[in-house]
Amino acid sequence: MRPDPPPFRPAVPRPAETPPVLLPVGAAAKRLRTNAATLRAWERRYGLGPSGRSSGGHRRYSPDDLQRLRRMLDLLRQGVAAADAARVVRTAPAADRTPPDVAVGDLLTAMRALDAPALTRLAGAALRRYGAAGAWTAVFAPALVAVGDRWDATGCGVETEHLASGILEAALRGHLAALPAEGPRPPVLLATAPGEHHTLPMTALAAALAERGQSSVLTGYLPGRALADAVATVRPHAVVLWARRAATADVALLARTARAGPAPVHPAGPGWPTSPADVAWAPLLASLPAAVRALTVRAPAPRSGPA
């Protein structure tokens, strides 16, 4: 049995096309394991403020900003005075502020060596550099597929897949936890079909959605009645039902879920037919970028004040 391949397989992974993740001060502080008051003080005293802008024009911390602040924290832990540390950070070459590139081969080397610390470090670096969508499509998914191919060919590698899946899931969940959705948007309900117990691909989708300010509820495997109950409770604006294998891609469950509420129900994963005969449900989500576009609800425009 091979590890679950990702449900989203871009033809040519291109992480450089993924927009950078921009964080408000609270989320940036959480990512750095410090507090918002500290970041505001560093901006006021040393000019280490956010350089990015959201679509609404609000100031946001970019990946480069976070890298500079990590360097600041490292220097402070080494006993360097705050003013001196800030001067070092401000004058560092731009190249030193960018998270390192992470290639599929780097991840595979750590996976095959069962090197958990290296895997954790590489996963974090990939998420900081590319964001969840880019890291998944360009690094995590190809490495998992390579491990699965070896498993199919030789029967070896289950220990590699189990270790890597657990570490990548933890990294994605940590990334997700630091990216709270902005604004009152209805969530997306993410579930796996009965018999599908791995949630790693759906965790990647949840993190990619959070990067766009879209909340989600990730339930994992749910039987039919429980899935219908979840739809009634969550009242999502969309439902995603993932299946890796044709044996678990239950078309009847998909149809029942579509009748459980007004939200469109999208099949996702290689188990579903690419052109289902029934049109009772929403289109198949065949790529992660397409899924993010289809599932993200734009924040409501602010109401104008009285004239």
Summary of the structure (lengths in Angstrom):
residues: 307
radius of gyration: 21.0
end to end distance: 65.7
largest distance: 72.3
contacts: 969
relative contact order: 0.12
helix: 52%
strand: 9%
